[in-house]
Amino acid sequence: METPRLRFGTPVLNKQALGTPVPQRLAPDTLNLNTTTSTVDPHPAFSPMRLTPILPGQSNTNPTNTTAAGPKTERTETFRPLLPRPILQPLPNRPAAEASAYPVSLPAPAPPALLVPKVEPKAEPSRSLVFTSPVFTPPRPAMPPQENDSADREELALLLRNGETLESEARWREVLNHYETALRIYRNDETLMERYRVARFHYDIGLRFHDSSFLNIVNAMSFVEALKFFEDTISVIQSDYVNPIVWDDLFRHGVQNLEIAFSDRGFLRQAALHPAHLRTVDTGVAAFVASMRRTADGWEIRDRNDLRNGVLRLAEMAQDQLGLNPVLPLMEFSCGIVNSLDPYTAYLTPNLLNDQMSIISGNLVGLGVELGADRESLMVLRVVQGSPAETGGLKDGDRILTVDGVSTKGRDTDEAANLLQGKEGSVVTLKVLSPGFGQKPREVRITRRQIEVPSVENVRMLNAYTGYIKLTGFQSRTCTEMRQALAELDRQGMQCLVLDMRKNPGGLFLLGVEVASLFIKDGTIVRTKGRESREEVPYPATKGKTWDMPLVVLIDEESASAAEIVAGAIRDHERGVIVGKRSYGKGTIQKILPRISGQGQGGLRMTVEKFYSPNGLAYSGNGVSPDVPVDVEKRWSLAKLVDGKLQIPLQSRTVSSDRNDPFIRKAMETAERLVAN
């Protein structure tokens, strides 16, 4: 039976199902935008998410089943991880009178024949950067189901209760950290996945509406420009995104993001809607959100045309009922659908785009520290080698109590880290407390300057014949730094190398190929496959000097992406011995598109390909298993009660290279056997 349609706002009911009228999902392509949709069933809970690893050659097209209403596509939902961007100060509140000062007439939906999905050419390679990982550690992809005993169920229940407490306090950064960690333990728990996704939307919206670069875009953008931004974003998804598009899922995620936006103070402030409106049941924001939910629930979104018509209808509703500039819901809907595609695809505000490019190049301005916050103070998790922070005497574990006299207590990581930002050459005064009994706070003055973040650190000899290199990431200068480090160790008599890639989140894709090629003379390093590719694309070893000494590679649960390309190639070519813990298991490649629609409107980080090992083994959800495992229990950073308050324990990000470290000890034992043989 053909799927019922909505004609001029009147719902068509299936009266034959059990003799009871049942509202059907309806297509919005024939909507009359001047009518009101009748009430349908309450908004259903979004289906629990499942992160499914994608195997080589496996299609990601969702299975279909047939119902009385016709073919129906099953959803496979994904979520994305945290984007650690310091929150910026919002622009001043706009006058309330501006809320209805938008004489915008929304275009009526075009007939389906006039809106054929338009596939635009891909961005030129010179305008994009391809990389395998963000600079943070996202939730691990789903693994085979695990049997949980009663103790596990009790622990899971406690994790969920603690997450609810953090949610009630709107500590969204900490909520995400908590759920990300919990998902590594209970990888397929549907409740955790759903809670993570909702928290993800909350956090992203908060970031955008405290980011001055995004607010400037929204304030200056016309409706025509916002609609073009939406259309161009959809075109990029259609042409570049690695998986087939499920249009209905895309729409539901956009609607859910909009619903959450109407509970965010930053969004309401930008919309000139007072938060008190949320307490009004029959009028204002609460009534609009309920009306939007009912309207959207009555539609089945089958294609790009339906998606466009749906979002235009919602934007007009916001304008009619709230006097809201339609640019705002249209932009927020666009950002929401992009960020819902997978854990790594995201809209990047101009500030985030600049940060991403700086991180990839390794050039930043600041102090050179990695920070965490536990609501009491800022904690230094890692000091960048050669940075102003190292020169100023900061060390791992130090707590920053004040920044230029402003207390860091009660602030999350983004808010507190924002205090440390400043222009190159400016001086910041910190009150710092070092760990240890009897320590007293001290004052430290540090000058902000440009930092070249090294990806190769702690180059030294572990003994008379074993060299050691700590590889922290894959940036533009990584291969040059590796060659210099290898030459230096060679001059010191190195006969065997320990390459430490623990806590290495990856980076530029081609740098992973180049680093592996330093140790593998020929053959395939990695294989990739995009959505339209019928065959895998092999990436062979690059030409250049190859080092043939015995090799030990250290990995752990946080070794990901380009680090896995190197470890997997060395494993498959039997070039060295892998020691440690099974790696993270990320198998997708992202491309930075620095321009979506107009100049200065931000960019996209888009998942464009999947990658797997030379022997065809999938990295997603599997990772690289060590030849020599190290039996060390992982300390998970979960929210716990401390002095009656929930806090997430902070751990140093610095990897130990001490000989008593169990990983180093096992690596040296392995190196000794390799040299002896």
N, C-alpha and C positions, 0 to 999 in steps of 0.2 A: 504494500500500500504506500502511496506517495506521502512523503512527509508533509503534514499540514503547514499552511502558510498563514502569516498574519496580514490581513487586508485592512488597510486604513485603521489600524490600531485595535481591531476586534479579534480577540483570541478564538481560535477554532478548537473545539473540544472533541475528544474521542468519547462518544457516549455509549460505545458498545463494550467498553472494558468493565466487566462486572456490574454493568448497569449504572455506574457512577461516572459523572463527568470528570475526566482527567485532563488537566492542561497539558498541552503538548509543547515541545520545543519548537519555536517558529523562526523562520528566516526574517531578518530585518530589512530585506532588500526592497520591499514594497511599502515601507512605513510611510504614513502621512505624519510629518513631524509636528503637526498642529493638534494631534489627538492625544488622548491619554490611554495608556495600556491598562486593561483591567487587571485586577489582582489575581496572581497565580499562587502556587504553593510557596511556603516559606523557603528562603534561600538554603539549599542543602549544604552540609559541611563539605568542604573540599576533600576530595579523596586523598588518602594517605599517599605520601610519595615513596618512590622506590628508586634508588640509584642503581641502575643496572650496568655492569661493565659491558663494553662493546667489543666483541671479538673480531679478529681479522676476517674480512669478507662477509661479516654478518650484517644484514640489513637492519636498520633501526625502525623500519615501518612497523607500526603497531598492528597486532592481529585484529581482525574484524570478526564480528559475529552478526547474525541477522536477527532482527526483531520484527515485530509487526509493523513498525514504522519504517522498516528498510534497514540497509547496512548501517552499522554503528561502529565507530572507531574507538577501541579501548585506549585509555590514556596511560602513558608512561611518563610520570612527572619527575622533574629534577629541581634542584635548588642550587644556589650558588653561595660562595663563601664571603666572608668578611672583607671589606676594602678599608684598610687602615689609613684613613685620611684625617688629619687634624681638623676639628670643627672650627670654622671661621665665624667671626662675628656677623650676625644678620644685619641687613640694611634696616634703617629706621622704619617704623610702622607707617604704612600709607594711610591717608585719611579715609575714614569709613565711607565718605561720599563717593570715593572713586570706585566703590564696589559695583555700582550699577551704571557706571559711565562708559559703557562699551557698546556703541551702536553697531554691533556686528550682526549681520544676517547670515545665518549658517546656510550653506548650499544644500539643496535637497539631494537625497541619494540618487545617483544616476542609475539607469537601468543596467542590469548585469552585463549586457552585451557591450556597454560603453566603458566598462571597467575591467577589462581583461588583465590578469596579473602581468605586470610589466617587469621583465628581468633586465636589469641594467648591467653593463659590463663591470667586471671586477676592478677594484682599485689597482692602479699601476704598482708594480713591485717596489719602485723607488719611493713610493709614498707610504709604504707600510713596513712595519717591523714584525717579523714572525718569531714567536717565542713559545716556550713550552710550559711556562708556569708563572703565576703571579709571585709577588715577593712575600707571600704569607702562606700559611699552611691551612688549606680548606678541609672540610670533612672528607673522610675516606669514602670512595665508592663502595657500593653494597657488596658484601661477601655472601657466601652460602649461609643459610640460616643456622643459628647456633641454638642448641638446647640449653635453656636457662633453668636452673634448679630454683628452689624456693628462696635461697639466699640471694640469688641474682635478681629475682622478682622484687624482693624487698629493697635491694639496692637501687633498682630501676625506679621503683615508686618514690624513693627518697630523692633521686635525681630530678624526677618530675616535680616533686613538691618544692625543692629548692629553686628549680627553674621558674615555677609560678611565683615564688617570692620575689625573685629578681625582676620578673615581668611586671609585677604590681608596683615596683619602685621605678619602672621605666629605665632600668640600667641595661639598655639594649646591647651595648658592646660586651658587657659581662655575660648577658644572656647568651649571646652568640658563642662566646668562648666556652661557656658551660655546655651548651648543646653540641658544639663541634667535638669536644672531648668525649662527651657521652656517646656520640654516634660512632666513635672509634671502638668503643667497648661493645655497645649493642647496635651493630651495624645495620640491621634490618628492622629495627623497631619503628613501626609506622607512626606511633604517637610522637616519638622524638623527631622524626622527619618533618611531620606536619608543624610541630611547634617551632622547629628551626626555621621553616620557610616563613611563617608569620613574623617571627623575630627579625628575619632577614629584611622583609619589607619595611618594618618599623625603622630599622637601623638605616637603611638606604635613604628613606624619605627624610629622616633627621639630618643626614649628611648633606643631602641636596639643598635643603632649605636653611642650612647654616653655612652654605658655601657661597660667598659673594659672587663668584664667577657665574654660577648658575642663576642666581637671583638677577644679575644684570641682564642675562639673556632673556629671561621671562619678562622683565620690565620693558625691554626694548622691542620685543617681538610682536609683530602683527599676527592676526589670525591666519592670513594667507601664508605667512612664513611658517607658522606653527603647523599648518596642514601639510605644507611641503616637507617640513622636518619629519612628520609622521610618514608620509608617502616614501620619502627617501630612505628612512629607517627600514620600512618593510621591504623595499627593493634590495637593500643590502642583505637582509636576512634571507630573502629568496635566492639571491645569487651566490652568497658566500657561506651561509651557515651549513655545517657539516651534516645535520640530520634533516629529514623531511619535516615540513611544518604541519602541525596539527592545529588548524585554525581555531577550533573551539577552545582548546586548552589555552592558546595564546590570549584569546579574548577574556576567558575566566580569570586568568592571572592579572590581566590589566584591570579588570573590574575590582578584584580583591585589593590590588595595590591602591586604587582610588578610594575604596572604602576606608582603608587604614590611613590614607593621607588626610581624610576629613576628621581624624582624631589627633592629628599632629599639630602642635601649637605653631611650629614654624610655617606649615602650609596654611593654617588658618590666619596667621598674621599676614602672610603674603596675599591671601585672598581678602583681607580686611574683614574677616568673619571672627567675631569674638568667641573665645572658647566657651563662654556661658551658653551659647546657642546649643551646645551639645546636651544641656540639661533640659531643653525644651522638647517635649515628647511629640506634640502635635504639629509644631511649626519649625521652621529653620533647618539647621543642618541634619538633625536626627531624622526628620521627616523626609528630607531629600535622600539621605542614604538608604532609607527603607524603600522609597519609591524607585531609586536607581536599581536596587537589588531585585525588586519584583519585576521591573521592566526587563532587565538583562536576563533573568532566569527564563523568560518566555521565548528566548531566541536560540536557534541553532546556527552557529557560525560555521559556514561551509567553505568559504573562500575569502580571498582578499577583499572583494566587493562587500561581502557581509561584514567583515571586520571594520571597514571604513564607515559603512552606514551605521553600525552599532556605536562606534565611538563618537560620531557626529551627533547621534541622537542623545547620548549621555551628556555631551558638551552643551547642547541646546537646553536640556533639562536643567543643568546647573545654572545657565544664564537666566532662564525663565523663573526658576524657583528661588534662586539665591542672589541674582544679579551679578553672577560671577563671570569675570573675563574668561571666555572659552579657551583662551590660550593656555590657561593654567591646567585644566583637566586634560586637554589634548597633549600637552608636554608630559604631564605626569603619567598618563596612560602609555605614551611612547616609551618612557624610561622603564616603566614597570614590565612591559612585555619583553623588552630586551634583557633585563636583569633576571627574568624568570626562565630563560632558555636552558641554561646549564650552570654549573658552579663557577665557570670561568668567563662566560660572556657577560659584558657589562657596558652600560653607557658611562662614559668618562666626561665629567665636567671639564671645562678648560683647565682648572687648577689640578684636577686629578690627572688629566692628560699630560700636563707639564711635569708633574711628579713622576708619572710612569716613565716618560722619556728620560728624565734625569736618573732614575734608578737603573734603567737599562744601560745607559751610558756610563753609570758609576760616578757622575758628577753632581754633587749636591752642595747647598749652602746651609750651614748650621753648626751644630756642636759635634755630631758624629757619635750619637748614642742610640741604642734601641731601648725603648722604655715600656714599662708596664705600670698599672695603677691598681691599688686595692682599696680605694676610697679613703685611705689614711695619708698616703703620700705617693710620689712617683718613685719607682724602683728602676735602677739601671740594670738592664738585663744583659747588655753587651756594649762594650766600648770599641769603636772602630779603630783599627790599628793606624797610628799616625795622625789621628784626628785632633782637633782642639780640645776635646774632652780628655783624651789621653794625656796631652801636654799639660792640661790643668789639674791632673791628678785624680780624675774620676776613675772608679773601678767597678767591676761587676759587683752587684749587691748593695752599692751605695743607695741611700734614699735621699731624694731631693724634697726638702720640706717647704721651701719657698723659692719663687722666681721673681727677682726684682721686688722683693717684699710682699708678693702676693702668695698666699698659702695654696698649696696643692691638695690640701685635705678636702675630701668630699667630691673631688672631680674625677671623671673617668679619664681614660688614657688620652682620648682625642682632645678634650677640653684642657687637660693639664699640659699636654705636649704643645698645644697652640701657644701657651705662654712662652715657650722657648724659641718660637719663630722670630726672625728679625732679619734686617738687611746685612749684607756682607760688610764686615768691619765694625759692626756695633758690638757693644759689650753687654753681657748679661751677668748679673750677680746671683749666685745660688747659695742657699743654706743647705748644707749636705751633712747627713749623718751616716757614718760607716758602720757596718755590722760589728758586733762584739760588745762584751760587757764593759761598762764604764766609759764608752765612747761619748764624746760631746760633739754637738753640731759645730761645723766650721763653715766659714764663708769662702766661696770660691768665685773668682772673676774670670770669665772666659770670653774671648773674642770670637765672634762668628766669622767663619771664612769658608771659601769653597773647599769641598772635600772630594778627593778622588778615592772612592770606596774600593779597596783592593779585593779581588776575588781569590788571591793566593796569599796565605798567611803562614806564619810559623814554620818557615823553611829551615830545616836543621837535620843533623845526623842523630839518630836515636842511639846508635853505637858505631863501632869502627867501620861497619860496612852497610848499614841500613839507613837510607835517607827517608825523610818525612816531609810531606806537603799537605797542608790543610787547604782544600778547595771549597770556598764558601758559596760560590754562585757562578753563573755563566754570563758574563758581560762582554762588551765590545773588546776589552783588552785582555780577556782571560787567557787566550792562547799565547799571546806575547809574554804575559807574566809566567805562564807555565814553562815556556822555553827558557826563560831567564833562570827560573828556579832549578830546572833540571840541569842546566849548564853549571850552576853554582855547586850543586850537590855532586856532580860528576868530578869537579875539581877537588872536592873533599874526599874522594875515594869511594863514592857510592857503588855498591854491587847489587843492591836490591832496593826497591822503592815501596813505601807505604803511602798510598794515596787516600787521604781521609776525606770522604764526602758525607759524613754524618751531618744531619741538620741542613743539608744543602737542598734548597727548594727548587733549583733549576735556573732557567733563564732563557737566553737566546738559543733557539733550536740548532742553528748551524754551528754555534760554538761547541755544542755537545758533540757534533760530528767531528769537528776539528780537534778537540781534546782527545777523543778516542783514537783519532788517526795518528796521534803522537806515539801510540803504542801498537797500532795495528797497521801493517804495511799495505795490505790490499784486501779486497773483499767488501761485502756490504756492512755498513755500520748500523743502519736503521732503515725500516721501510715505512712508507706513509700511504694513506688512502683517503681521498675526499669523498663527498657525497656522490659526485658524478663519475668518479674514476671506476673503471671496470677492472683495472689491474693495479697492483701495488707499485709504488714508485720507489726504487731502491736508491739509497744515498751511499755511494762508495767512499772508501777511505780517500782522503785528500793527499795530494803529493807533498813531499817534504821529508825532513829527517825523522826517522823512526827510532825510538829507544827500545832496545831488545832485552834489557835486564829483567830479572825476575820481578814480578809485580804482585802486591797485595792491595786490595781495594776494600776500604772500610765503609759500610753503609748501615743505616738504621731506619726506624719507622718514618723518619722525616726526610729521608733522601728521596727526591722526587724528580720527575720530568727529565731534564737534560742529564741530571746525575744518573738516572736510570738508563738513559741511552748509552752512557759510557760504561756503566757496570754490566748492562745486558750484552753489549758488544764484546766486552772482554770475556764474559762468561761463555758466549756462543762460539767465540773463536779460540777458546781455551788458552787465552793469552795470559791469564793470571788467576789468582785465587780470591774469591769474594768472602769476606769475613764480616760477621756482625749479625744484624737482624734483617728480616724481610723488609724490603723498601716499601715506600708509600703506595705505589700502584696508580700512577696517573698516565694516561695514554692519549691525550689530545693536544693539538697544537693550536695556538691562538695567533691572530694577526691584529696588529694595531692599525686601525683606520683613522688617521688624525683629522679627518673632515667628513662629516655626515652630509650636511646640506649646505649651510652658508659658512663663511669664514668666522671663526671665533665661537662656534656653537658646540664645541666639544667634539669627542670622537667615540669610537667603539672599540672594544676589545672583543673579537669574535672568534669562536671556535670554528676552525676551517678544515682540519684534518685529524685523523687518528694515526697513531704510530705504534709499531711493534718491532720486536727484535729481529736480528738477521735470520734466525731460524723460524720466524713466523709466530713467535709467542706473544700473546697480548700482554701489554703492561697494565691496562686498565683493570683495577680490582685484583690484580695478581702480583704486581711488583716483581722484584728480582730476589730470589731466594739465595741465601748465602751458602757457600760450600762448607764453611766452618762457622757454625752458629755460636753466638756469645749469649750465655744464659744470664741475662740481667733483666730484672723486673722493671717494667716501664712505670714511671711515676706520673700518673695522670693529674692534670690541673683541673679538678672539679671544685665547685662551690662547697664550702664547709663553714660551719658556725665557728666564729672566732670572737670571743668576748660578747656573745649574744647577737652578733651580726654575721650575715653571710658574706664570705670573701672567697676569692679564687686565689689559691697559693701561686705566687710568682716564682718562676725558675729561671736561672741564668741560661742564656742562649749560647754561651761560649762552650766549645767542645774541649774537653781535657786532652792534653797530649802527654800527660804524666805517665811514666812507665808503670805505675801501679794501677792505672786505669784498666779495667778488665778488657776493653776493646784493644787498647794499645798492647797489653800483655799478650793477648791471643795473636795479634798481628805480628809481634816480634817472634813469637814461637813459630808461626807459619813461615816468616821470612828466613829464619834460621834453617828450617828444613829445606826450603827452596834453594838456598845458597849451598847447602851441603850436598844436594843432589846435582 
